[in-house]
Amino acid sequence: QLQLAESGGGLVQPGGSLKLSCEVSGFPLDQWTIGWFRQAPGKEREGVICINLHNFIQYYSNSVKGRFTPARDNAKNTVYLQMDSLRPEDTGVYYCAAKKGSCINANFDTWGQGTQVTVSS
């Protein structure tokens, strides 16, 4: 059974950085396209970014372009999300999700439990 587990969230000041991790278990990571999503308080979940098997990156949110960068480490079965120049509006619960196929369709099958990111002074 495929399982995802996020970690690395926390409290950071505006302009700071965080690096989230999404550890995949049950199947090799190299079979899966991984997406990152977030849900702010009182808002619907939104797509952030996606990285496919070939390290193609698709942004689901224009607001993170130039600030967020995903990376895969298939040997560690882990996908990372480097988040720089964080803003208060980046606050929310961040989820990773897995699917087969491309990033174009944002319908993901398997989800992690989420990790809280809070950007505040």
N, C-alpha and C positions, 0 to 999 in steps of 0.2 A: 504494500500500500504506500502510495506516494504521500509524504508529509513534508511540510515546510515550517521552518521556525525562524522568526525574525529576532534580532537583538541589536543593541547599539543605540537605542533611543535614549533621550534624556533632556535635561534643561540646558539651553545654550543662549548666550546673549545675541542680539541682532548683529549680523556681520560675522558671526562665528561659523564653525564647521562641525559636522557630525558625519560618521561613517556607519551606515547600517549594514547588517549582514543578514542574508537569507540562506539558511542551511537546508539543503534538500536531502531527504533520506528515503529509502525504499527502492529507488531507481537511480541510475546514473544521471547526473545533471545534464550530460551532453545530449540527452534525448528531448530536452524541454526548453521552450521559450519562456522567459521569466518577465513578468510585469510588476511594476511597483504602483501602488495606489495609496490614496490617503483620504481620511475623513476628518474634517474639521468639526468642532462642536456645533450642533444644530444644522449641519449641512449634509448633503448627500456625498457619498463616496465618489471620488474623481480619479481618473487615470493620471499618472505622473509620467512614466517613462517605461520603455520596453527594450529588452535585448534578446535577440534570437540566437539560434544555434551557431550562426556564423559571425556573431558579434555585431550584427547590424542593429543600430539604435534608432528607435522611433520615439519621438516626444509626443505624449498625449496632452501635456500642458505646456503652452508657450512660456508661461511664467518661470519655468525652471531652466530654460535654454541658457547655456553658458554658465550655469551654477551647479547643476546636478549631473553626475556622470556614473553610469552603471559599469560594472566589470564582472566578468565571469572567471572563476577559478575551478575548472572542471576536476582537477586533481583533489581539491578540497570539497567538492560538491557544494560550493558556496557562491552566491552572487552578492556583490557589494553595491551599495549606493553611496557614493561620495557626495555630500551636500555641503556646498560652500556658499558664502555670502548669504547666510540664512536671514529670513525676514519673519516678522511676527505672523504674517499670513501663511507661512509654511507650517504653522502649528497644527497638529492633528495626530491621529493614529495612522501609522504607516503599515501597509500590508504588502507582502509579496504574494504572487500567484503564478501558477504554472499552467501551460497548455502545450499541445502539439501544434505545429504550424507557424504561420507568420505573425508578426506584430500588428498587421493591418486590422484584423478583427480583434477587438478588445474583450471578447468573451472567454474568460479564463475558467478552468475547471476546478482547480484545487487551490486552497487559500491557507495562509498561515494565520496565526492568532493575533498578530499586530504588535507594534511597539510604539510607545508614546513619544512624540517629539514636541517639545515646548520651546518656542523662541520668545524670550522675554528678558527685559532688563530689570 
